[in-house]
Amino acid sequence: MDLARRKAGERNEIAHGIWGVSNDFPDRLVLCAAQNAYLVASRHTEANLRPEDILAEFRPHLSLWSESCFREKQDRFNKLQTAIVELANVIVQQGPAPQSQPPKD
């Protein structure tokens, strides 16, 4: 279950992150985790920063994604999905666990 939770976290970052493109990286997509984008944006609102300052503040929070990055993630998620289905099949084949009966007086 820990593995599934970690994968769910990875999936959430991908699904809920803020995606963009950059002329600096024409063959990549740029991802910023939503929580980091929110922190930078809220700081910008409070500090009235210039756009250049905002971009500089975003840079440490960005990750670059290539097609191979997506394929790797997809392969890892597919392996987890297969493992979950296999486990579910084992559980179904074993049937319900025996229930303990309360002691009779």
N, C-alpha and C positions, 0 to 999 in steps of 0.2 A: 504494500500500500504506500510505503514511503516513496517508492519509485513513481507510482502513479501521481502522487501529490507533487513531486518535483516536476514531472512532465506537465502537469496542469499549470504550474507556475510559469513554465517556459511557454506553454501555449497562450496563457493570458498576456504575457509580455508581447508576444507576436500579434495577437488578436486586438489588444487594446492599446498598443503602442502608437506613437505618432510617426507615420511614414512620410518620407519625402524624397526628393531627387536633388542632385547637386551637379552643377557643371564641372566641379572639381573631380567628381567620380562618375563619369558618364555610364559606366557599365555596372553600377551598384545602386541599390536602394539604401536610403539612410533611415535608421530607426532610432527613436528616442523613447525611452520608457515614459509612459504617461505621467507617473509621479514626478519624475525629474523635470519633464516639460512644465508641469504645473508649478513646481518650485521656482524655476527660472522665470516663468511668465509672471508669477505673483511678485517676485522680486523686482522685475522690470516695472510693474505697475506702481510699486511703492517708491522705487528709486528714480523713475522717469529716465531710464537709460536710453542711450542712442541705439539704433538697430545694430551697429557694428559691435557694440558692447554686449548686446543680447546674443548675437551669433557667437562671439568669443566665449560667452558663458555656457552656451549649449554644447560646444565642441567636446568637452570631456565626457558628456553623457550620450554621445552618438556612437552607434555601431554601424558598420557597413555590411551589407548583405549582397552576396552574389547569387547566381542561379545555383551554384553547387552548395551554398549554405542552405538554401531552401530544400534541395534534394536530400541533404544529410538529415535535416530536421524531419522531413517527411518519412524517411527510412526509419529513423529512431521511433517516431510516433507509431508507425505501422507495426514495428516489432513489439512495442508495448501493447498495442491493440490485439495482436495475435496472442500474446501471452495471457491477456485478460480473458479472451474467448476460450483459450485452452483450459484455463483454470475453471471458468464457469462450466465447461463441459465435464470436467472431472467431478465437480460438485454435484451436477445434475445426475451423473452416472452413479454416484455414491448414494444418492437419495438423502432424505432428511436425516439429520442426526437424531439418535434416540433421545427421548426426553426422560429426565429422571422423574420418578414418581415420589411424591412426598411420603414419608414413613406413615404406616397405618398404626393407629393407636389401638 
